[in-house]
Amino acid sequence: MNETLQTTVATTVPEKRQFTPLESVAAWVCLLLGYLFCRVVPVVAHPLGGFLFILLLYAGALLMLWKRGMRLGWMPLLAAISAVAISSSLLFCAVPMIHTLAYLYALATLMYLLYAAGGNTLEQGFSDLLPADFFKALVLMPFAAFGELFRAIATGKLKSAGKVLLRIIVGVAVAFVPTLIVALLLSYDAAFTKLLENIFSFDLVEILSHIGSLLLGIPVGMYLFGAFVSSADRRCEKTLTAESCRAVSAKVRVVPAVTAVCAVLPILSLYVIFFISQWQYYISGFLGVLPQEFNYAEYAREGFFQLCAVSVINLIALAVVSLFMRRRDNRPPVLLKVLSLVFAVFTLVLIATAIAKMVMYIDCYGLTPKRVYATWFMLILAAVFVLVIVRQFAQKLKLIAVSAAVCVTMFAGLSLVGVDGMIASYNVDRYLNGTLESVDLEAMEELGDAAIPHLVRLAQQMDRQNGTNIATFSENDLRDDDDYSAVAASLYLMAADREEPTLFSFTLPQARATAALQEAGIGNELTERCTQIYTYYTMGYSVADSLEATEYEDEVFYDDVYY
């Protein structure tokens, strides 16, 4: 009887997973990567550090997968290549938003790489279930084995050393706070404080920062190692499967086709009335003719963001109708195809109108980051709606997967082109060839390092025309309503405001800006002079007024303001 009971228990209680020495090493590596992850954050302050971390992360993951004999299909391999390529924008670009998005994309793609390497994808190849795959890779899989890291550390040949090292880390972490409190209480004694300063000549804030990174890196390492273990063991194989996704999708298709049509027909009717009433107004954007009652800025902004919002709403409405409309034999009804075509065509007209207006605006006033990003976003929407039209005639097209690929490709183009540098180059080129009346210097200043080489180029071209020298420019050369003074003031301000670069904050725009300033003869040692020149210019004083002001009794006040 007892033997039967023991056998039953043995067959019902699952055995604990045994970790190999290689997996034990991987657990320690994950802890190290968790620490490095915390050191890199925020990535906008450490772009080179972030890029090197991504390279280390992917190299370690690929090595571990190779050692485990886990093979990558073409889809995860292509995703990994795109992630590394896009993360290189950390070096080529200086836009914080792009840095953050590129870094997050690389991290999310790594989790998908680990997930797909274990054969966990819901469908093979290019699949419309890609969002569900990413959800499993980012949310379900890591937490299915979240605590396995500590068991892996104390496994195999490294068991004794791992336990000892782990106990040391825990002991130091626990003792740190009370030790710090005691040291602060005893710091009343000058001799004791002096002795501590001689023994521990380090930056306390920096030490605390490293300790915080170590502690916060532990859950990050647990998350990363949990994703690897879950993928290798296929722990969530029966959770969120392709069959369950299709079953849920079939259950929610309860809205009759007539009801769906009646729900969207008022919106489509409004579009028809809108296009008829505003035909002359909007067609002028395609013809490049400005309506008489508008200037370029008013015309471009008038309704632009409303058109963008309507385009997004149309995409959401189309997705909702497609998701909930009832179908027969799992085939989309003819009404759904017609609605998709009509929505897509109407939205493409709206997008084309918005882009035409923006092109007129750019042609008149030049580029800014907002104008570039708005146009880029509208182009993505246009590409998605073109795919919607194609889908109605090619039902085998994987709309979600292809749309995701288009978005990634266009984001790669945006991140690798160096948007800020492109904007500055475009505006300066057009100003020099006479097709742009002026350069928006405030906008150029917001571009940071990427704009400096082009401002230097502009100033040097003005030097050749005027017989001046930007390197010897001073507050005595400032003139009201003078383009050269404005360019020089902006350039000297940007030189003064630059932060001292560090190794891991390196970017190519930063290096190009440094080289351009050196070529122009504007060095870091001129910081005070740079600030002085810009202050005089922005306060609206002429040279005579500035010099005259210093003769008054409140000379100290003027010195404080200007210097």
C-alpha positions in Angstrom: 0.0 0.0 0.0 2.8 2.4 1.0 4.8 1.6 -2.2 1.7 2.3 -4.3 1.2 5.6 -2.6 4.8 6.6 -3.0 4.6 5.7 -6.7 1.5 7.8 -7.2 3.1 10.8 -5.5 6.2 10.4 -7.5 4.2 10.4 -10.8 2.1 13.4 -9.8 4.7 15.7 -8.3 6.9 17.2 -11.1 10.6 17.0 -10.6 12.5 20.1 -10.1 14.4 21.3 -13.1 18.1 20.6 -13.0 20.4 23.3 -14.4 23.6 22.6 -16.2 26.9 24.4 -15.4 26.5 26.3 -18.6 23.1 27.6 -17.5 24.5 28.4 -14.1 27.1 30.6 -15.8 24.3 32.2 -17.9 22.4 33.0 -14.7 25.5 35.0 -13.4 25.8 36.7 -16.8 22.1 37.7 -16.6 22.9 39.4 -13.2 25.8 41.2 -14.8 23.6 42.3 -17.7 20.9 43.5 -15.2 23.6 45.7 -13.5 24.8 47.1 -16.9 21.2 47.7 -17.9 20.7 50.0 -14.9 24.0 51.7 -15.5 23.0 52.6 -19.1 19.7 54.1 -18.1 18.8 56.7 -19.2 20.1 55.8 -22.6 19.7 59.4 -23.9 22.6 60.3 -21.6 24.7 57.3 -22.6 24.1 56.5 -26.3 27.4 54.8 -26.9 27.0 52.8 -23.7 23.5 51.8 -24.8 24.7 50.6 -28.2 27.6 48.6 -26.7 25.1 47.1 -24.2 22.8 46.0 -27.0 25.7 44.4 -28.9 26.8 42.6 -25.7 23.2 41.5 -25.0 22.7 40.1 -28.5 26.1 38.5 -28.6 25.5 36.7 -25.3 22.0 35.6 -26.3 23.2 34.2 -29.6 26.2 32.4 -28.0 23.9 30.8 -25.3 21.4 29.7 -27.9 24.2 28.2 -30.0 25.6 26.3 -27.0 22.1 25.0 -26.2 21.7 23.9 -29.8 18.7 26.1 -30.3 18.4 27.3 -33.9 16.9 30.5 -35.2 14.5 30.7 -38.1 14.6 33.5 -40.7 12.0 35.6 -39.0 13.7 36.0 -35.6 17.1 36.3 -37.3 15.8 39.1 -39.5 14.3 40.8 -36.4 17.6 40.6 -34.6 19.4 42.2 -37.6 16.9 45.0 -37.7 17.2 45.6 -33.9 21.0 45.9 -34.1 20.8 48.1 -37.2 18.2 50.4 -35.6 20.1 50.6 -32.3 23.1 52.0 -34.2 21.0 55.2 -34.4 22.2 55.8 -30.9 25.5 56.7 -32.6 24.3 58.3 -35.8 21.4 60.3 -34.3 21.1 62.8 -31.5 17.3 62.9 -31.0 16.3 61.7 -27.5 13.0 60.3 -28.6 14.6 58.2 -31.3 17.2 57.0 -28.9 14.6 55.8 -26.5 12.4 54.1 -29.1 15.4 52.4 -30.8 16.6 51.1 -27.4 13.2 49.8 -26.4 12.7 48.2 -29.8 16.1 46.4 -29.5 15.2 45.1 -26.0 11.7 43.9 -27.0 13.1 42.2 -30.1 15.7 40.4 -27.9 12.9 38.9 -25.9 11.2 37.8 -29.1 14.5 36.3 -30.2 14.7 34.1 -27.1 11.1 33.2 -27.3 11.2 32.2 -31.0 14.5 30.2 -30.6 12.7 27.7 -28.4 10.0 27.1 -31.1 7.3 28.9 -29.1 5.8 31.1 -31.9 2.1 30.6 -32.4 2.6 30.2 -36.2 5.7 29.7 -38.3 7.1 32.5 -40.4 5.3 35.7 -41.1 2.1 35.6 -39.0 -0.7 38.0 -38.1 -0.5 36.5 -34.6 2.8 38.5 -34.1 1.2 40.8 -31.5 0.3 37.7 -29.4 3.8 36.3 -29.8 5.3 39.6 -28.5 2.8 39.6 -25.6 3.9 36.1 -24.6 7.6 36.9 -25.1 7.5 40.1 -23.0 4.9 39.3 -20.3 4.1 35.6 -19.9 7.4 33.7 -20.5 9.8 35.7 -18.3 7.5 35.5 -15.3 6.8 31.8 -15.8 10.3 31.1 -14.6 11.1 34.4 -12.8 12.6 32.8 -9.7 14.7 30.2 -11.4 17.8 32.4 -11.5 18.7 31.8 -7.9 18.3 28.0 -8.3 20.5 28.1 -11.4 23.2 30.0 -9.5 23.5 27.3 -6.9 23.7 24.4 -9.3 26.4 21.9 -10.4 30.1 22.6 -10.0 29.4 26.3 -9.2 27.0 25.4 -6.4 29.4 26.1 -3.5 31.0 29.2 -5.0 27.6 30.5 -6.1 26.1 30.2 -2.7 29.1 31.8 -1.0 29.1 34.7 -3.4 25.4 35.2 -3.2 25.6 35.2 0.6 28.4 37.8 0.4 26.3 40.1 -1.8 23.3 39.8 0.5 25.4 40.5 3.5 27.0 43.5 2.0 23.7 44.9 0.9 22.1 44.4 4.3 25.1 45.9 6.1 25.5 48.9 3.9 22.7 51.1 5.3 23.5 50.7 9.0 27.2 51.1 8.3 26.5 54.4 6.5 24.3 55.6 9.4 27.0 54.8 12.0 29.6 56.6 9.8 27.4 59.7 9.6 26.8 59.7 13.4 30.6 59.4 14.1 31.4 62.1 11.5 31.2 64.8 14.3 34.8 63.9 15.1 37.1 65.8 12.8 40.0 63.4 13.1 37.8 60.4 12.4 36.3 62.1 9.4 39.7 63.1 8.1 40.9 59.5 8.4 37.9 58.2 6.6 38.5 60.7 3.8 42.1 59.5 3.5 41.1 55.8 3.4 38.0 56.2 1.2 38.8 58.9 -1.3 35.8 58.3 -3.5 32.6 59.9 -4.6 29.9 58.6 -2.2 27.1 59.4 -4.6 28.8 57.4 -7.3 29.2 54.4 -4.9 25.5 54.6 -4.0 24.6 54.7 -7.6 26.6 51.5 -8.3 25.0 49.8 -5.3 21.5 50.8 -6.5 22.3 49.4 -10.0 23.4 46.1 -8.4 20.2 45.8 -6.4 17.9 46.9 -9.2 19.8 44.7 -11.6 18.7 41.6 -9.8 15.0 41.6 -10.9 16.2 42.6 -14.4 18.5 39.6 -14.5 15.7 37.4 -13.1 13.4 38.6 -15.9 16.0 37.9 -18.6 17.0 34.5 -17.3 13.3 33.6 -16.8 12.6 34.3 -20.5 15.5 32.1 -21.5 14.5 29.2 -19.3 10.8 29.4 -20.2 11.7 29.4 -23.9 14.0 26.4 -23.6 11.5 24.5 -21.5 8.4 25.8 -23.5 6.6 26.4 -20.3 3.8 28.4 -21.7 3.2 26.1 -24.7 -0.5 25.6 -23.8 -1.1 29.2 -22.9 -2.3 31.7 -25.5 -2.1 29.3 -28.4 -3.0 29.9 -32.1 -6.1 27.9 -31.6 -7.2 29.9 -28.6 -6.6 33.1 -30.4 -8.7 32.0 -33.4 -11.4 30.7 -31.1 -11.6 34.1 -29.3 -11.6 35.9 -32.6 -14.5 33.7 -33.9 -16.5 34.3 -30.7 -16.4 38.1 -30.9 -17.6 38.2 -34.5 -21.2 38.7 -33.5 -22.2 42.0 -35.2 -24.4 41.5 -38.3 -23.1 43.0 -41.5 -26.1 45.3 -41.8 -25.6 46.7 -38.3 -21.9 47.4 -39.0 -22.8 49.2 -42.2 -25.4 51.3 -40.5 -22.9 52.2 -37.8 -20.3 53.6 -40.2 -22.6 54.9 -42.9 -23.1 58.3 -41.1 -19.3 58.8 -40.9 -18.9 58.1 -44.6 -21.8 60.4 -45.4 -20.1 63.2 -43.5 -16.9 62.6 -45.5 -18.8 63.1 -48.8 -20.4 66.3 -47.5 -17.1 67.5 -46.2 -15.2 66.9 -49.4 -17.9 68.6 -51.5 -18.1 71.7 -49.2 -14.3 72.0 -48.9 -13.3 71.0 -52.4 -11.8 74.3 -53.6 -10.1 74.8 -50.2 -8.4 71.4 -50.1 -7.7 71.1 -53.8 -5.5 74.3 -53.6 -3.1 72.2 -51.5 -2.5 69.9 -54.5 -2.2 72.8 -56.9 0.2 74.7 -54.7 -2.1 77.7 -54.6 -2.6 79.5 -51.3 -6.2 80.6 -50.6 -6.5 84.4 -50.4 -7.8 84.5 -46.9 -4.8 82.6 -45.5 -1.1 82.9 -45.0 1.1 79.8 -45.4 1.3 79.1 -41.7 -2.5 79.4 -41.1 -3.3 77.3 -44.2 -0.9 74.5 -43.2 -2.0 74.3 -39.6 -5.7 74.8 -40.4 -7.2 71.4 -39.9 -3.9 69.5 -40.2 -4.0 67.8 -36.8 -7.7 67.2 -37.2 -7.0 65.4 -40.5 -4.4 63.3 -38.7 -6.8 62.5 -35.9 -9.6 61.5 -38.3 -7.1 59.2 -40.2 -6.3 57.4 -36.9 -10.0 57.2 -36.0 -10.7 55.7 -39.4 -8.0 53.0 -38.9 -9.4 52.2 -35.5 -13.0 52.1 -36.8 -11.9 49.8 -39.7 -10.1 47.4 -37.3 -13.2 47.3 -35.0 -15.6 46.5 -37.9 -13.2 43.9 -39.2 -12.9 42.3 -35.8 -16.6 42.2 -34.8 -18.5 41.7 -38.1 -20.1 38.3 -38.4 -18.8 36.0 -41.1 -19.9 32.9 -42.9 -17.5 30.0 -43.5 -14.7 32.2 -41.9 -14.7 34.4 -45.1 -15.0 38.2 -45.0 -18.3 39.3 -46.4 -18.5 41.5 -49.5 -19.8 44.3 -47.3 -16.7 44.2 -45.2 -14.5 44.5 -48.4 -16.6 47.4 -49.7 -16.4 49.2 -46.3 -12.6 48.6 -46.1 -12.1 50.0 -49.6 -14.3 53.1 -49.0 -12.7 53.8 -45.7 -9.2 53.4 -47.1 -9.8 55.6 -50.2 -11.4 58.4 -48.1 -8.6 58.3 -45.6 -5.9 58.3 -48.3 -7.6 61.5 -49.7 -7.4 63.0 -46.3 -3.8 62.0 -45.8 -2.8 63.3 -49.3 -4.5 66.6 -48.5 -2.6 66.9 -45.2 0.7 66.0 -46.7 0.1 68.5 -49.6 -0.5 71.3 -47.1 2.6 70.4 -45.1 4.7 70.4 -48.3 3.6 73.9 -49.0 4.4 74.9 -45.4 7.9 73.3 -45.6 8.5 74.9 -49.0 7.8 78.3 -47.5 9.4 78.0 -44.0 11.7 75.1 -44.1 12.0 72.0 -42.0 11.5 71.5 -38.2 11.4 68.2 -36.3 7.6 68.5 -35.7 7.0 68.9 -39.5 9.2 65.9 -40.3 7.6 63.7 -37.7 4.1 64.7 -38.7 4.8 63.9 -42.3 6.5 60.7 -41.4 3.5 59.6 -39.4 1.1 60.4 -42.1 3.2 58.4 -44.6 3.0 55.4 -42.3 -0.8 55.7 -42.1 -0.9 56.0 -45.9 1.2 52.8 -46.3 -1.1 50.9 -43.9 -4.3 52.0 -45.8 -2.7 51.0 -49.1 -2.1 47.6 -47.6 -5.7 47.5 -46.5 -6.7 48.1 -50.2 -4.4 45.4 -51.4 -5.7 43.0 -48.8 -9.2 43.2 -50.3 -7.9 41.7 -53.5 -5.2 39.4 -52.0 -6.7 37.6 -49.0 -3.5 35.7 -48.3 -1.7 38.9 -47.4 -0.7 39.0 -43.8 -1.9 42.5 -43.1 -0.8 42.9 -39.4 2.6 41.3 -40.0 3.3 43.3 -43.2 2.1 46.5 -41.6 4.5 45.9 -38.7 7.3 45.3 -41.1 6.5 48.6 -42.9 6.5 50.5 -39.6 9.8 49.0 -38.6 11.4 49.7 -42.0 10.2 53.3 -41.9 11.3 53.8 -38.3 14.7 52.4 -39.3 14.9 55.0 -42.1 13.9 57.8 -39.7 16.4 56.8 -37.0 19.4 56.1 -39.3 19.0 59.2 -41.6 20.0 61.6 -38.8 16.9 63.7 -38.7 18.3 66.7 -36.9 21.3 66.9 -39.2 19.1 66.5 -42.3 16.9 69.4 -41.1 19.8 71.7 -40.5 21.4 70.9 -43.8 18.2 71.4 -45.7 17.4 74.8 -44.2 21.0 76.1 -44.6 21.2 74.8 -48.2 17.9 76.5 -49.1 18.9 79.7 -47.4 22.2 79.8 -49.3 20.6 79.1 -52.7 18.0 81.8 -52.1 14.9 79.6 -51.9 14.4 80.2 -48.2 14.0 83.8 -46.9 15.5 83.1 -43.5 16.7 80.4 -41.2 14.7 79.8 -38.0 17.7 80.0 -35.6 15.6 79.1 -32.5 14.6 75.9 -34.2 18.3 75.3 -35.2 19.4 75.8 -31.6 16.9 73.1 -30.5 18.6 70.6 -32.9 21.7 70.7 -30.7 25.0 69.3 -31.9 23.6 68.1 -35.2 23.0 71.7 -36.3 26.4 73.1 -35.4 28.4 72.0 -38.5 25.8 73.5 -40.7 25.7 76.8 -38.8 29.4 76.9 -39.0 29.1 76.4 -42.8 26.6 79.2 -43.0 28.7 81.6 -40.9 31.8 80.8 -43.0 29.9 81.4 -46.2 28.8 84.8 -44.8 32.4 85.5 -43.9 33.5 85.0 -47.5 30.7 87.3 -48.6 31.3 90.0 -45.9 35.0 89.8 -45.3 34.4 88.9 -41.7 35.8 86.1 -39.5 33.6 84.1 -37.2 36.6 83.1 -35.0 37.2 86.7 -34.0 33.6 87.8 -33.7 32.8 89.7 -30.4 30.1 91.7 -28.8 31.5 94.8 -30.5 30.5 93.3 -33.9 26.8 92.9 -33.0 24.4 94.8 -35.1 20.6 95.0 -34.8 18.6 93.3 -37.5 21.7 91.7 -39.0 21.5 88.1 -40.1 25.2 87.5 -39.5 24.9 88.8 -35.9 22.0 86.4 -35.4 23.8 83.4 -36.8 27.0 84.2 -34.8 25.0 84.7 -31.6 23.2 81.4 -32.0 26.5 79.6 -32.8 28.3 81.0 -29.8 25.4 80.2 -27.6 25.4 76.5 -28.7 29.1 76.3 -28.2 28.7 77.7 -24.7 25.9 75.3 -23.8 27.6 72.1 -24.9 28.2 69.7 -22.1 31.6 68.1 -21.6 31.4 64.8 -23.4 32.2 61.5 -21.7 33.2 58.2 -23.2 29.8 56.6 -23.1 27.9 59.8 -24.2 29.7 59.8 -27.5 27.7 60.3 -30.7 28.8 61.1 -34.3 26.8 64.4 -34.3 28.7 65.4 -31.1 32.1 64.6 -32.7 31.2 66.5 -35.9 30.1 69.5 -33.9 33.4 69.5 -32.0 35.4 69.3 -35.2 33.3 72.1 -36.8 33.8 74.4 -33.8 37.5 73.8 -33.8 37.6 74.5 -37.5 35.8 77.7 -36.9 38.1 78.7 -34.1 35.4 78.5 -31.4 36.7 76.4 -28.6 35.4 75.4 -25.2 37.7 78.0 -23.6 35.5 80.7 -25.0 32.4 79.8 -23.0 32.2 83.1 -21.1 32.6 85.1 -24.2 30.0 82.9 -26.1 27.5 83.5 -23.3 28.2 87.2 -23.3 27.7 87.6 -27.1 24.4 85.8 -27.0 23.2 87.7 -24.0 23.9 91.0 -25.6 22.1 90.0 -28.7 19.0 88.5 -27.1 18.6 91.4 -24.7 18.3 93.7 -27.7 21.1 96.0 -26.9 23.3 97.5 -29.5 27.0 97.7 -28.9 26.9 101.4 -27.9 24.1 100.8 -25.5 25.9 97.9 -23.9 29.1 99.8 -23.4 27.3 102.9 -22.2 25.4 100.9 -19.6 28.6 99.8 -17.9 29.3 103.5 -17.1 26.3 103.8 -14.9 26.3 103.3 -11.1 24.5 100.0 -11.5 27.5 98.6 -13.4 27.5 95.5 -11.2 23.9 94.7 -12.1 24.7 94.8 -15.9 27.8 92.7 -15.3 25.7 90.1 -13.4 23.1 90.0 -16.1 25.4 89.8 -19.1 28.2 87.7 -17.8 
